[in-house]
Amino acid sequence: MGKLNSSITTKSISFIITATSVLIVLTLTFLFVISTFNNFRGGINEAVRTQTMELSTQIVYNYENYIQSIINTSVVIQADISDVRLPEDWDNISVFFSDILHLNNDILRIAVYDYDTRRCLASSEVNEVGNVLSRGTRWFYEAVENPTVHVFSGPYSTQGNGVYRVNVSRRVRLQNDSVVVLIIEISFQRFVELVMKSNLGEGGHITIIDQNYQIIYTSASNDTVAAEGIKIVQELVLGTENAAVDGYNMIVNVDTLSNTKWRISVFINVDKLAEIEQGFLRSTIMVLLVVLLAGILIFIWLGRTITKPIKRLELAMLKVEKSDYFRMEEVNASAFKEVNALIQRFNKMMFKISELMGRVVSEQEAQRKSELKALQNQINPHFLYNTLESIVWVIEKEKNMEASQMVSALARLFRFGITTDNETVPLRNEIEHVRNYLNIQNFRYSDSFDYEFDIDEEALDVLTMKLILQPIVENCLYHGIKNNIDRGFIKISAKIEDGYLILSVADNGYGIRKETIDELYASFANTFVDSSVGLKNVYQRIMIYYSGDADVIIKSELDEGTTVIIKEPVRYYEDNNNEA
């Protein structure tokens, strides 16, 4: 009982009302659908099976009628040639054969061959008379070996013209006791047309096989489906059964074709017919779902009427909870007395928190500016130390002119750093600062590296963080190409893309391992101000200044180089006057 009460207290009033009502309706609906569907299913299954059996029987009947018509023609021919007594009479028989071809388009050729000599005695093709069959002609010897039946050959194509034929041959004994073999060539197209006239459903097909289960003809979509059907026929032999073929639910009927050694297997797709059953089930379910949905909507409306004020209060609290920054959420709703008191207390609490947060925001803004200034000031002493070290090295080499030029360049650098307290400068000023820095380093390293600027004209007046490129260029020199065997190369680029200023510094140094890059990214997360310079310094400065709407991306391939990309929102210098 305790567990039940605990479960109920975790559910809303609206949910309990709706769930209970839906459970009752679903139970009654389920019982109704099951009883109705079972009765309907029994009747539809019987109707489907009867219909498919009648269709299969009709198909077999059509084939047998066609075969019987050919046999009837053969019987007529046999009666006429049995009266032949003189060799000259075969000429009249050839004419008779030609007349038959004109009357029956399905017959392509008729001929009679002497059993002993295999010489053509008469033919619908006059130029064939007198020709002798080659030994091993299959239809000839099959007719001789089966004197009591008509022998039907498998379909074949002559001269590769795509016209398929079937030979119907029969051994005939004449009145003078001589033996001849009659052959009637018929078009196989009629067999195909009979298939086309049959509505077997999607995937349904007809396969005709011989006594060795070799396919004579199949309308299956591909050889795999045909082979699958043959396996079913081998198991069934004769009769009817349900089977799955190529993913379809089929009724398979296997029967013999009279007067031949062939069997015909008809595969009828009953999925379409079974859709009647599914349609009934769908329509029944749809009606019940509409009723159920209407009931659910009514119950939901009833539950929400009761719980809506409480829900609005909950949503207001949730917005405050999920927001990264405090947002004032005041709830205005009419409700029962107890709920109204709760809402008023919540609104008073929001006003109090808003007042306190205002104080915190002011204090944090002052702290943010202090941290940004501290990070920026880390650049100057670090850079000054390295530059003075370079000048000392040049003086020791007694290169006084170069030392003088380096001091002048250093003066320009410091004038850029101390003449303004602004946190941002136009990009053209930052580029000039980097150019002076690279000139100083070229003096020190005896012009051992090259550099290139690729700056879009439209980006020159965009404001960027002050002293943001020089620390990265310094990293390229000291960590990327300082000890490189090949001549070093640094490329500084800038462009505007999708509302952001994209700055990149690329070198051809040794590259950085992925593990090291991951460590650098991990160090970025440490937001405490320390003595670090370079990438971390740049990252912290832009994240503080742009309130997180910026990024530093590191791309590197070992032995190919490293590219550092800085992404800042586009902000233009208002009066377009360059600072000194």
Number of C-alpha atoms within 10 A of each C-alpha: 6 6 7 8 9 10 10 11 9 8 10 14 16 18 14 14 15 20 15 11 15 16 11 10 16 14 10 10 17 12 10 13 14 11 10 13 15 10 10 13 17 11 11 15 16 10 14 18 17 11 14 22 18 10 17 24 14 13 18 21 14 14 18 17 13 15 18 15 12 18 19 12 14 20 12 10 18 19 12 13 21 17 12 16 13 7 9 10 14 19 15 13 21 21 15 17 22 18 12 18 15 11 9 12 10 17 20 19 19 25 22 28 24 18 19 9 10 19 18 21 23 28 26 22 15 13 9 14 19 14 12 14 14 9 9 8 10 10 20 24 16 17 23 18 13 13 15 11 15 21 23 23 20 20 16 16 12 9 7 8 7 9 13 15 22 19 23 24 29 30 26 23 16 17 12 10 9 13 17 26 24 27 24 26 19 21 20 20 15 13 15 14 10 15 20 13 9 16 12 21 16 12 18 23 25 26 21 23 20 18 10 9 15 12 17 16 18 21 17 17 12 9 11 11 17 20 13 13 24 20 12 18 24 12 8 14 17 16 12 19 14 16 16 14 19 15 9 16 19 24 23 28 24 24 18 19 18 15 14 17 16 21 23 24 26 30 27 27 25 22 17 15 17 16 12 15 19 15 11 15 17 13 11 16 16 12 11 18 14 11 13 18 13 12 16 18 12 13 21 17 15 15 18 17 12 15 16 16 19 17 13 15 20 12 13 16 16 12 14 15 12 9 9 8 9 15 15 14 18 17 18 13 15 11 16 11 8 8 15 16 11 12 21 15 10 18 17 12 12 20 14 11 14 16 10 11 15 12 10 11 11 11 11 12 11 10 12 16 14 11 19 19 14 15 20 20 13 17 21 14 10 15 16 14 10 12 19 14 12 19 24 13 14 21 14 11 10 11 13 13 11 16 22 14 15 25 16 14 19 21 13 16 19 14 13 19 19 10 10 12 10 10 16 18 22 23 25 19 20 21 21 14 23 22 18 19 21 22 16 23 20 16 18 20 13 9 14 16 18 13 15 12 13 11 17 11 11 10 20 20 21 22 24 28 20 23 23 24 24 23 19 22 24 18 17 25 21 10 15 23 23 17 13 16 9 11 14 20 19 24 16 21 17 22 17 19 11 8 11 17 22 20 22 22 22 23 25 23 27 20 20 20 11 14 9 10 15 12 10 14 17 11 12 17 11 11 15 9 14 12 11 12 18 18 22 22 23 25 22 23 25 23 17 16 18 13 10 12 13 18 17 21 14 18 14 20 15 13 12 12 20 22 21 20 19 21 20 24 19 18 15 16 17 10 7 12 9 12 11 10
